[in-house]
Amino acid sequence: MGLPPAVLALLSCAALALLTADLGSAHPAPGAGRSDPGLVERFGRLSVGFGWRNLTCPVCKTLFAILDIALLTDANEERVARAVGEACVRLHLADEQVCRQITELFRDDFIRALQESLLWPPEACALLLGSPCGKFDLYAPWNVTLPKVPKPPVVPLSPPKPGSPQSRVLFITDIHWDQEYVAGSSADCKAPLCCRKESGSPSWHRREAGYWGTYSKCDLPLRTVENLLANAARTGPWDWVYWTGDIPAHNVWSQTRKQQLSELTVISRLIRKHLGPNVTVYPAVGNHESTPVNSFPPPYIHGNRSSAWLYDTMAEEWAAWLPEEALQTLRYGGYYTVEVEPGLRVVSLNMNFCARENFWLMVNSTDPANQLQWLIRILQASEDKGEKVHIIGHIPPGLCLGSWSWNYYHIVNRYESTITGQFFGHTHWDEFQMFYDETTMSRAVGVAFIAPSVTTYINLNPGYRVYFVDGNYKGSSRLVLDHETYILNLTQVNHLAAGGPDPDPKWSLLYRATQAYGVSSLFPSDWDGLIRAFVADDRLFQQFWFLRHKGHVSEPCRDTCKTSLLCFLHSGRYNEMQQCNLLEGSGGRRTRRTLC
């Protein structure tokens, strides 16, 4: 049976909310904090032959009941895809070529996920029209199960004795290598990604792409990535490396599996080449590693639609760094655990199983791949053995789906004495998120470090992070004691006095955390104190704002901007506003869109 135009319009709208998520910004959405009026009100009248204001709740439910039947026929998938592409063009979400390509890329997997999802007509209409039309509980609450082992008494943290060993840990995230980057191309274009062959030449009043990178919506040429790795090799030695993903560029509408695997292989081998065979790298899976972007089916999805094509290649490329036991869980669900040194274990999580943009979670979002329950088993075993654990991942937990984020927060609370480091990327900024004792919500129990990106996307200097961790000795806390951020100052290296780019640029120290913020350590209580200092001392906050952007920012952050950022820093779980109310002058609610 054919799909009526109204049904096509409805599906187009719902699909576009996910399919074009990658074309947006990481900045907070305008009007954040108001109750969601539904997709109808957000999109207004669509020019697809259907007036949204004609839609009533009963009609919506009838149409989606028809849609459920219509999607059972594969012949309708082509019509659905065409409708989504047409809506994308008419809504001006991207230019026509991008709309057509991204729709075709997402078509098969997205429609299959929609067919297998638990989305009933009343829930779909609640999503579109708002809560008066029904209850939308696609991501319904769920809880993990903790062992009945009592939580050990919490021992107050104390700095290590002077002269105690420290570990130097290199941290790399969000490389976003663009194979199509061309120096001299237009840095200001209509496409979601510029500085490319297809961006054309800049006109007289527009900027051009720099040799080493550009302050614009551009990613990096391979030479900049190689220069970073060569610089990091010279400034070693490194005890180990954390690498939290996002290798490909942001041209998500035109990527192929072959391209993704090629870039994964090239960057993995470049890291091995420059850092040497004696440095172990612990990678994590980013949301850009797959194509379509954000598409990470849970392990019960088999065959060509599974993620085996990606995980198997990761296992091959990372076998030099990871033992076979870790490679087994990597192939299964993109996560693993490894003993780094006696007394320290790393857990690499696949944070795509917490991501709202992963449309496969429409099918079932309850602890995908049983990852959090697996994490609990690892943490309990480490607690029993007296091990400390570092957790690495791509997406920060405070940006995850609500139930996932709250369960993770609960796990961090239970194992606060075991989890001594949390390391993430994804936002491209230099920031952090706090965890507090769930009983009082006042005592800081953990901090998630969010490191700056290698890429310039958007308007940033390239950067990387170095962590100084309490070292390898009996009784070590394995806590982060300090960290440094290094940048490539594009203003300097793209234009030497002679007029050309620096042929061998040096990455420079932007800041060291303890010196910049006047603290003696980086324990959770120190970061909690810094947030309160940011509220009272705007000069200190503006310094954080400058460093957050890796030394390139055009205007200060005040009023709502400051309030929103303080709320983000203060809570490592999604949509938790109680902590904002604890900050005088910083109440209110905000939402934050993630980089895709």
C-alpha positions in Angstrom: 0.0 0.0 0.0 1.2 3.6 -0.6 2.0 6.1 2.1 -0.4 9.1 2.3 1.4 12.5 2.1 0.5 13.3 5.7 2.1 10.1 6.9 5.2 10.8 4.8 5.4 14.2 6.4 5.1 12.9 9.9 7.9 10.3 9.4 10.0 12.8 7.6 9.9 15.2 10.6 10.6 12.4 13.1 13.4 11.0 11.0 15.0 14.4 10.4 15.4 15.0 14.1 17.9 12.2 14.1 19.3 12.2 10.6 20.4 15.8 10.6 21.6 15.9 14.2 25.1 15.9 12.9 24.6 19.1 11.0 24.1 21.2 14.1 26.2 23.0 16.6 27.5 22.0 19.9 26.3 25.3 21.4 23.2 25.3 23.7 20.0 25.4 21.7 18.1 28.7 21.8 15.3 28.7 24.3 16.8 25.8 26.3 14.8 25.1 29.4 11.2 25.4 28.1 9.1 22.4 28.1 9.2 20.5 24.8 6.2 21.5 22.8 6.6 18.6 20.4 8.1 18.5 16.9 5.1 20.1 15.4 5.5 23.3 17.2 9.3 23.3 16.6 9.0 22.9 12.9 5.9 24.9 12.3 4.2 24.5 8.9 6.2 22.3 6.6 6.1 22.9 2.9 5.5 19.3 2.1 1.8 19.5 1.3 0.6 19.1 4.8 -0.5 21.7 7.4 0.6 20.8 10.9 -2.2 22.8 12.4 -4.6 20.4 10.8 -3.2 17.5 12.8 -5.2 16.4 15.8 -4.2 13.8 18.3 -6.8 11.1 17.1 -5.7 11.7 13.5 -2.0 11.4 14.4 -2.6 8.1 16.1 -4.5 6.8 13.2 -1.8 7.9 10.8 0.9 6.2 12.8 -1.1 3.0 13.0 -1.2 3.1 9.2 2.5 3.8 9.1 3.3 0.8 11.3 1.6 -1.4 8.6 3.0 0.5 5.7 6.6 0.1 6.9 6.2 -3.7 6.9 6.4 -3.5 3.1 10.0 -3.0 1.9 8.7 -1.2 -1.2 7.7 1.7 1.0 11.2 2.3 2.2 12.1 4.1 -1.0 9.1 6.5 -0.7 9.9 7.2 3.0 13.5 8.0 2.1 12.5 10.3 -0.7 10.1 12.1 1.6 12.8 12.6 4.3 15.2 14.0 1.7 12.6 16.4 0.3 11.7 17.6 3.8 15.4 18.2 4.6 15.7 20.4 1.4 12.5 22.3 2.0 13.4 22.9 5.7 16.8 24.3 4.6 18.5 22.0 7.1 21.3 21.6 4.6 21.9 22.1 0.8 20.2 19.7 -1.6 23.3 17.5 -2.2 23.9 17.0 1.5 20.2 16.3 2.2 20.0 13.7 -0.6 23.3 12.0 0.4 22.7 11.8 4.2 19.2 10.5 3.6 20.4 7.7 1.4 23.2 6.9 3.8 20.9 6.6 6.8 17.9 5.1 5.0 18.3 1.3 5.5 19.5 1.3 9.1 17.2 4.0 10.3 14.1 2.5 8.8 15.0 -0.9 10.1 15.5 0.5 13.6 12.1 2.3 13.3 10.5 -1.0 12.3 11.9 -2.9 15.2 11.4 -0.2 17.8 8.9 -0.2 20.6 7.5 3.1 19.4 3.7 2.7 19.5 1.3 5.3 17.8 0.5 7.1 21.1 4.2 7.5 21.9 5.0 8.7 18.4 2.3 11.3 18.7 3.4 12.4 22.1 6.8 12.9 20.5 5.3 15.0 17.7 2.5 16.9 19.5 3.7 16.9 23.1 2.6 15.3 26.4 -1.2 16.2 26.0 -1.4 13.6 23.2 0.1 10.8 25.2 3.1 9.5 27.1 6.4 9.4 25.3 8.5 6.9 27.2 10.7 5.5 24.4 13.7 5.8 26.8 11.9 4.6 29.9 13.6 4.5 33.3 15.6 1.4 34.3 18.0 0.4 37.0 21.2 -1.6 37.2 21.7 -4.2 40.0 24.5 -3.6 42.4 26.0 -6.4 44.5 24.9 -6.7 48.1 28.4 -6.1 49.2 28.5 -3.1 51.6 30.3 0.0 50.4 33.7 0.3 52.2 34.3 3.3 54.5 35.5 6.3 52.5 39.0 7.3 53.4 39.7 11.1 53.0 42.1 11.8 50.2 45.5 13.1 50.9 48.3 14.3 48.5 51.2 11.8 47.9 54.4 12.3 49.8 56.9 14.7 48.1 59.1 12.8 45.6 56.5 10.0 45.1 56.6 8.6 41.5 54.2 10.0 39.0 52.9 8.6 35.7 52.8 10.9 32.6 49.8 10.0 30.5 49.3 11.4 27.0 45.6 12.0 26.1 44.4 12.4 22.5 40.8 12.8 21.5 38.7 14.0 18.5 41.3 14.0 15.7 38.8 14.4 12.9 41.2 14.0 10.0 39.8 15.4 6.7 41.2 13.8 3.7 39.7 16.5 1.5 41.3 19.4 3.4 42.9 21.9 0.9 45.0 24.9 2.0 43.8 28.0 0.2 40.2 26.8 -0.2 37.3 28.7 1.3 37.0 28.6 5.0 33.5 30.1 4.8 31.1 28.0 2.9 27.4 27.0 3.0 28.2 23.3 3.6 28.4 21.9 7.2 32.2 21.4 6.7 34.5 23.8 4.9 38.2 24.1 3.9 37.7 21.3 1.4 38.1 20.7 -2.3 34.4 21.2 -2.8 34.4 24.4 -0.7 35.8 26.4 -3.7 38.1 29.4 -3.7 37.4 32.2 -1.2 36.1 35.5 -2.6 38.0 38.7 -1.7 36.1 39.3 1.6 36.2 35.7 2.8 38.8 33.7 4.6 40.9 30.9 3.1 42.0 27.6 4.7 45.4 27.8 6.5 48.2 25.3 5.9 48.1 23.8 9.4 44.4 24.3 10.1 41.8 27.0 10.3 39.6 28.9 12.8 36.3 27.9 11.2 34.0 24.9 10.7 36.9 22.9 9.4 38.7 19.7 10.4 42.4 18.9 10.0 44.8 17.9 7.3 46.9 14.7 8.0 50.1 16.7 8.2 48.8 18.5 11.4 48.0 15.1 13.0 51.4 13.8 12.1 53.1 16.9 13.4 51.2 16.5 16.7 52.4 12.9 17.0 56.0 13.8 16.2 55.9 16.5 18.8 54.4 14.2 21.4 57.1 11.6 20.7 59.8 14.3 21.3 58.3 15.4 24.6 57.9 11.9 26.0 58.5 9.4 27.4 54.9 8.4 28.1 53.9 5.7 30.6 50.8 5.0 28.5 48.3 6.8 26.3 44.5 7.2 26.4 42.9 7.8 23.0 39.1 8.4 23.0 38.1 8.3 19.4 36.5 10.3 16.6 38.9 9.8 13.8 37.0 10.8 10.6 36.0 14.3 9.6 32.5 15.8 9.9 31.5 15.1 6.3 29.0 12.6 7.7 26.7 12.7 4.6 29.3 11.1 2.3 31.2 8.5 4.3 31.6 4.8 3.5 32.6 1.8 5.5 35.7 1.5 3.4 36.7 5.1 4.1 36.1 4.7 7.8 38.2 1.6 8.1 41.0 3.1 6.0 41.2 6.2 8.3 41.0 4.0 11.4 44.0 2.0 10.1 46.0 5.0 9.0 45.7 6.8 12.3 46.3 3.7 14.4 49.5 2.9 12.6 50.7 6.5 12.7 50.3 6.5 16.4 52.3 3.3 16.7 54.9 4.6 14.3 55.5 7.9 16.1 55.1 6.9 19.7 57.0 3.6 19.3 56.3 -0.1 20.0 57.0 0.2 23.7 54.2 2.7 24.5 50.8 1.1 25.1 47.7 3.0 23.8 44.3 2.4 25.3 41.7 3.5 22.7 37.9 4.1 23.1 35.3 4.1 20.4 34.0 7.5 19.2 30.6 8.2 17.7 32.2 9.1 14.3 33.9 5.8 13.8 30.7 4.3 12.3 28.8 5.1 9.3 26.1 6.2 9.4 27.4 8.4 12.1 26.1 7.5 15.6 24.9 4.1 14.3 25.9 1.5 16.8 23.5 -1.5 16.9 23.5 -3.5 20.2 25.1 -6.9 19.9 21.8 -8.8 19.3 21.7 -7.2 15.8 23.6 -9.6 13.5 24.6 -9.7 9.9 25.5 -6.8 7.7 23.7 -4.3 10.0 25.8 -5.2 13.0 29.0 -3.3 14.0 31.2 -6.4 13.4 32.7 -4.7 10.3 34.1 -1.9 12.6 34.9 -3.8 15.8 36.8 -6.6 14.0 39.1 -4.1 12.3 39.6 -2.3 15.6 40.6 -5.6 17.1 43.1 -6.2 14.3 44.7 -2.7 14.5 44.8 -2.6 18.3 46.0 -6.1 18.9 49.5 -4.8 19.5 48.2 -2.9 22.5 45.4 -5.1 23.9 45.4 -8.7 25.2 43.1 -11.3 23.7 40.6 -11.1 26.5 40.1 -7.4 25.9 39.8 -8.0 22.2 37.0 -10.4 22.7 34.7 -7.9 24.4 35.9 -5.2 21.9 34.6 -7.4 19.1 31.4 -8.1 21.0 30.4 -4.6 22.1 33.2 -2.1 21.6 34.3 -2.1 25.2 37.0 -3.8 27.3 39.2 -3.8 30.4 42.9 -4.2 30.8 45.4 -4.2 33.7 47.6 -1.2 33.0 50.1 -1.9 35.9 49.8 -3.9 39.1 47.2 -2.1 41.1 45.7 -0.1 38.2 43.1 -1.2 35.7 41.6 0.8 32.8 38.0 0.3 31.6 37.2 1.5 28.1 33.4 2.1 27.6 31.5 2.3 24.4 29.6 5.5 25.2 27.6 5.2 22.0 25.3 2.9 24.0 24.3 6.0 26.0 23.9 8.4 23.1 20.5 9.9 22.2 21.8 10.2 18.7 22.2 6.4 18.3 18.9 5.7 16.7 19.3 1.9 17.4 18.4 2.7 21.0 14.8 3.3 19.8 14.6 -0.5 19.8 15.7 -0.9 23.4 17.7 1.5 25.5 17.9 -0.6 28.7 21.6 -1.0 29.4 22.6 -1.9 25.8 25.1 -4.7 25.5 24.8 -5.1 29.3 27.7 -2.8 29.5 27.0 -1.1 32.8 26.2 -4.4 34.5 29.6 -5.7 33.1 31.2 -2.5 34.5 29.8 -3.3 37.9 31.3 -6.8 37.9 34.7 -5.3 36.9 34.6 -2.7 39.6 33.5 -5.2 42.3 36.4 -7.5 41.4 38.8 -4.6 41.5 37.5 -3.5 44.9 37.9 -7.0 46.2 41.6 -7.0 44.9 42.4 -3.5 46.0 42.8 -2.2 42.5 42.2 1.3 41.3 40.3 1.9 38.1 40.4 4.5 35.4 37.4 4.8 33.1 37.8 6.2 29.6 35.2 6.9 27.0 34.2 9.3 24.3 30.9 11.0 25.3 30.8 12.5 28.8 28.2 10.8 31.0 26.4 14.0 31.7 25.4 14.2 28.0 24.0 10.7 27.9 20.4 9.4 27.9 18.8 10.1 31.3 18.6 6.6 32.7 22.0 5.6 31.5 23.5 8.7 33.0 21.8 8.3 36.3 22.8 4.7 36.6 26.4 5.5 35.8 26.3 8.3 38.5 25.0 5.7 40.9 27.8 3.3 40.1 30.4 6.1 40.5 28.9 6.8 44.0 29.1 3.1 45.0 32.7 2.7 43.8 34.1 6.1 44.6 37.1 4.6 46.4 37.9 2.4 43.4 37.3 4.8 40.4 40.1 7.3 40.7 40.0 8.7 37.2 37.4 9.4 34.5 38.5 10.7 31.1 36.3 11.7 28.1 36.3 13.9 25.0 33.6 14.6 22.4 32.7 18.3 23.2 36.0 19.5 21.7 36.3 21.9 24.7 38.5 21.8 27.8 36.0 21.3 30.6 34.9 18.8 33.3 31.8 17.5 35.1 31.3 16.8 38.8 29.9 13.8 40.8 28.5 14.2 44.3 27.5 12.0 47.1 23.9 11.0 46.3 22.8 11.1 50.0 23.7 14.8 50.6 24.5 16.0 47.0 27.2 18.2 48.6 30.4 16.1 49.0 32.3 15.8 45.8 33.1 12.1 45.1 34.5 12.2 41.5 35.3 14.3 38.5 35.0 13.5 34.8 37.9 15.2 32.9 36.8 16.4 29.4 39.9 17.0 27.3 40.1 19.4 24.3 40.1 18.1 20.8 42.9 17.7 18.3 40.6 19.2 15.6 39.9 22.9 15.1 36.2 22.3 14.7 34.7 24.9 15.4 37.0 28.0 15.7 39.6 26.3 17.9 43.4 25.8 18.1 44.4 22.1 17.7 45.3 20.7 21.1 46.1 17.7 23.3 46.3 16.9 27.0 48.9 15.5 29.4 47.8 14.0 32.7 50.1 13.6 35.7 48.8 10.6 37.8 49.9 9.4 41.2 52.4 6.8 40.1 53.3 3.1 40.4 54.1 2.4 44.1 52.4 0.6 47.0 49.5 2.6 48.3 49.3 4.9 45.3 45.9 6.7 44.9 46.3 6.7 41.1 44.5 10.1 41.2 45.1 12.9 38.7 47.5 15.3 40.4 47.8 17.8 37.6 47.4 18.2 33.9 48.8 20.3 31.0 47.2 21.4 27.8 49.3 22.0 24.6 48.1 23.8 21.5 49.3 24.7 18.0 48.7 28.4 17.8 47.4 28.7 14.2 47.7 32.5 14.2 51.5 32.1 14.6 52.3 28.9 12.6 50.2 29.7 9.5 51.9 33.0 8.9 55.6 33.5 9.6 57.3 36.9 9.1 58.4 35.7 5.7 54.8 35.2 4.7 54.5 31.5 4.5 53.6 28.8 7.0 56.1 27.5 9.6 57.6 24.3 8.0 58.1 22.7 11.4 55.8 24.2 14.0 56.2 23.6 17.7 53.2 22.9 20.0 53.3 25.2 23.0 52.1 24.8 26.6 48.9 26.7 27.0 48.6 26.2 30.8 49.2 23.8 33.7 46.0 23.4 35.8 47.4 23.8 39.3 49.3 27.0 38.3 46.4 28.5 36.3 43.8 28.0 39.1 46.0 28.3 42.2 45.3 24.9 43.6 47.8 22.3 45.0 46.0 19.2 43.6 43.2 18.2 41.3 41.1 16.1 43.6 37.3 16.2 43.3 37.0 18.6 46.2 39.4 21.0 44.4 37.2 21.1 41.3 34.1 21.7 43.5 35.9 24.6 45.2 36.8 26.0 41.8 33.2 26.0 40.6 32.3 28.1 43.7 35.2 30.3 43.0 34.0 30.8 39.4 30.7 32.1 40.8 32.4 34.6 43.1 35.4 35.6 40.9 34.4 36.5 37.4 38.0 37.1 36.4 38.9 33.5 37.2 35.8 32.3 35.4 36.7 34.3 32.2 40.2 32.8 32.4 38.6 29.3 32.5 36.4 30.3 29.5 39.6 31.3 27.5 41.4 28.1 28.4 38.2 26.1 27.6 38.5 27.3 24.0 42.2 26.4 23.8 43.3 30.0 23.8 41.1 31.2 21.0 37.8 32.9 21.9 36.3 36.1 20.6 34.0 37.3 23.4 33.5 36.8 27.2 30.9 34.5 28.7 28.4 36.3 31.0 24.9 36.1 32.3 23.0 33.1 30.8 26.2 31.8 29.1 27.9 31.6 32.5 24.9 30.2 34.3 24.5 27.4 31.7 28.2 26.5 31.8 28.3 26.4 35.6 25.3 24.1 35.6 27.0 21.8 33.1 30.2 21.6 35.1 28.4 21.0 38.3 26.6 17.8 37.3 27.9 14.6 35.7 24.4 13.2 35.2 21.8 14.3 32.6 19.2 16.9 33.5 20.2 17.2 37.1 19.3 20.7 38.1 19.4 20.4 41.9 23.1 21.2 41.9 22.6 24.4 40.0 20.3 25.6 42.8 23.2 25.1 45.2 25.1 27.7 43.4 24.0 31.2 44.4 23.0 33.1 41.3 23.3 30.1 39.1 19.8 28.5 39.2 17.8 27.5 36.2 17.6 24.8 33.7 19.4 24.3 30.5 19.9 21.7 27.8 23.0 21.2 25.7 23.3 19.7 22.3 26.2 17.4 21.7 28.7 17.4 18.9 27.9 14.5 16.5 
